[in-house]
Amino acid sequence: MVGTDTWTVVTILLLACVTVVARCFFFISSKPWKLPAWADHGLQYAPIAALSAVVFPEVVMAQGLLITTWQDARLYAVAAGVAFFYWRHGQGQAVLGTIVVGMAVYVPLHVGLGW
């Protein structure tokens, strides 16, 4: 490895070991175990929290700056998606419908009007 020092290699190997141990931790124990109720309940919100953390900055920022105009298709797509989600009360295929409705609003505004 040209240009890689010993500390970098050691760090990569240690991080790999920590990753393997963390992912295999559940297989090491021979006894079955159950998450506490509070942890199990909290993990139900993890996917939507992760999706929000990825989508929210993309909606309110353009090229690293906050959106300062109402002529942005993303704002209207989010409003339509949120309205659909609350209309469905989060039941059934509400997340898929939210994405479809949001894109159905976003594409014509972005492509047609150039917002």
QUISULUR-V306838 format. One record per backbone hydrogen bond with DSSP energy under -0.5 kcal/mol. NH is the residue of the N-H (numbers start at 1). CO is the residue of the C=O. If there is no record, write none. Layout:
NH,CO
NH,CO
//
This chain:
4,1
5,3
9,5
10,6
11,7
12,8
13,9
14,10
15,11
16,12
17,13
18,14
19,15
20,16
21,17
22,18
23,19
24,20
25,21
27,24
28,24
29,25
40,36
41,37
42,38
43,39
44,40
44,41
45,42
46,43
49,45
50,46
51,47
52,48
53,49
54,50
55,51
56,52
58,54
59,55
60,56
61,57
62,65
65,62
67,60
72,70
73,115
75,72
76,72
77,73
78,74
79,75
80,76
81,77
82,78
83,79
84,80
85,81
86,82
87,83
88,84
89,85
90,85
91,88
97,93
98,94
99,95
100,96
101,97
102,98
103,99
104,100
105,101
106,102
107,103
108,104
109,105
110,106
111,107
112,107
112,108
113,108
113,109
115,109
//
